[in-house]
């Protein structure tokens, strides 16, 4: 595998930008997941909009977040593979650890989908990640061509589904099946909800496959190429790239997101499918613009706030579902479907801020997040110290 030396990371010297981006992605993902965890498995539709503020918030989530931050996580997943391969102690060790990582993510993803959130992304990553080692031993140009091909396949699938839905006319079920049954189950006990999610999971995975998988694989491969070139390690060297990504976001990503929000929130079932498809097809342009904004403004207050949670993003991702479950599920406080969209958004923001505070406090005393520590132990086959060692006080002069 041909990789520039500049991509290597000095041990103990983490690259700050990937952590900042992961923390930012957690903010976007929790708002996209929020309707399914707190209101209805039908997702953000006109049925949830009961006030002007509801409408504005729904529009912002669909236009600016839906499909975008999932792809940001996907990009960073591919980027991290380069760092993992460089951390190998001997040839082949990095790929062995990577496969163990995929297995652990698959198990965690299945548990997460059954117990907390049926739209889990970890299981998808475990499946799609199997393709990355093949590209990891080939040239960067091959990875870029693979990314382009995967995007075209994904966009084509979405276009076919959207056009088929339009041809079928109003009343088309769209992407979500058995939403009402899942809503009822979530308002019951933990085991009842788990049985319902497992029953619906094959159909949901098919839906995710159409919506996300090809696009996510495309971002995996772009992240792999970016990791080889050290794009996030030395972002100041790539000013032209960031400017082009901002232009693409402004001319493709924003108009596509706006059109997606308008179709999704103000039309019938068939046009809603078209809106979702259009949003996902144009989502990579806006995802790229978000990366560019972060790269050009690494000292931004929001990015600094998000960085600790980005260091423990697996804990944050699972923690978002857990906290929202405690508040909204039947086995928790039972608020599911009881609050307006505006209040639910406010509660969701509070959940994200609580997890950010938790990350700040946790990392003062521990080396990694709890789930990251467990994952690392499984990958490495040993238990590393979790608690930070206190710094030795300087000796007093004699």
C-alpha positions, 0 to 999 in steps of 0.5 A, a space after each residue: 500500500 502506497 501512503 505518504 509519510 505525512 499521514 502518520 500520527 505521532 503516538 499520543 498526538 491526536 489529530 484535532 480536526 477529525 475529533 471536532 468533525 465527529 463531535 459535530 456529526 453527533 449533533 446533526 445525527 441526534 436531530 435526524 434520529 430524534 423523530 424516530 426515538 421520540 415521536 414517530 417512526 414515520 419520520 419528519 412529515 407534515 403530520 408533526 408540524 403544528 406551528 410556525 416554529 415546528 415548520 422552521 425546525 423541521 425544514 432546517 433538520 431535513 434541509 441541513 442535517 438529514 443524510 448529511 451527518 451520516 455521510 460525515 461519519 462515513 467519511 471519518 470511518 474511512 479516514 480512520 482506517 489509514 491511521 489504524 493501518 499505520 498503528 500496526 506493530 507488524 505487517 497484517 496487524 492493522 487489518 486483523 485489528 480492523 476486522 475485529 473492530 468490524 465484528 464488534 461494531 456489528 454486534 453493538 449495532 445489532 444490540 443497538 437496533 434491537 434495544 434502542 434505535 432501529 435506524 442504527 448505523 453501526 451494523 451498516 458500517 460493519 457490513 460496508 467496512 468489509 470492502 475497505 481492505 481491498 481498496 486499502 492495498 491499492 492506489 489512491 486513484 482506485 479508491 477515488 474511482 470506487 467512490 465515484 462508482 459507488 455514488 453513481 450506483 446509490 444515486 441511480 437506486 434512489 432515482 429509480 425508487 423515486 420515479 417508481 413512487 411518482 408513477 404509483 401516485 399518491 398514497 405510496 408507502 414510501 421508505 417507512 414500513 410498519 411505522 404505527 406498529 413500531 410506535 405502539 411497541 416503543 411505548 410498551 416494555 423494553 422486550 416488547 419493543 425489541 421484538 417489534 424492532 427485530 421483526 421490522 429490521 430486515 425491511 429497515 436494512 433494505 431501506 437503509 441499503 437503498 438510501 445510504 449504503 452506496 453513498 456511505 461506501 463512497 464516503 468511506 473511500 473518500 475518507 480513505 483517500 483523504 487519510 492517505 493524503 493527510 488532508 485533515 492533518 494539515 488542512 491549511 495545505 488544501 485551501 483550494 480544495 476547501 474553497 471548491 467544496 464550499 462552492 459545491 455546497 452552495 450551488 448543489 448541496 443547499 438547493 438540493 436540501 431546500 428542495 428536499 425539505 419543501 417536497 418532504 414537508 408540503 406534499 403527498 406520499 409519492 412526492 415525499 419519497 422524491 424529496 427524500 431521494 433528492 436530499 440524499 443524492 445531493 447530501 455529499 455536496 453539503 457534507 463536503 461543505 461542512 468539512 471545509 467550514 471546519 477545516 477553514 475555522 478549526 478554532 471555532 467555538 462550536 468545534 472546540 466544544 464538540 471535540 471531547 465528544 468526538 474523541 468518544 463518538 461511539 459512546 456519544 452515539 449510543 448515549 444519545 439513543 440511551 438518553 432519549 430512550 430514558 426520556 421517551 420510551 415506555 420503559 422510561 418516562 414515556 414521553 413518546 409522541 407527547 411533546 410538540 416538535 419544538 419541545 422535542 428539539 429543545 429536549 434533544 439539544 439538552 441531550 447533546 449538551 449533556 453528553 458534551 459535558 459528560 465527555 469533557 468531565 470524563 476525559 479529565 480522568 480517563 484516557 478514552 470513553 467507556 465504549 471506546 475502551 471496551 472496543 480497544 480492549 477487544 481489538 488489541 486483545 488486552 486491557 489497557 489502563 483506563 484511568 489517567 495516571 496523575 502527573 508527578 509533582 516536580 521535586 523541590 530544589 535542594 
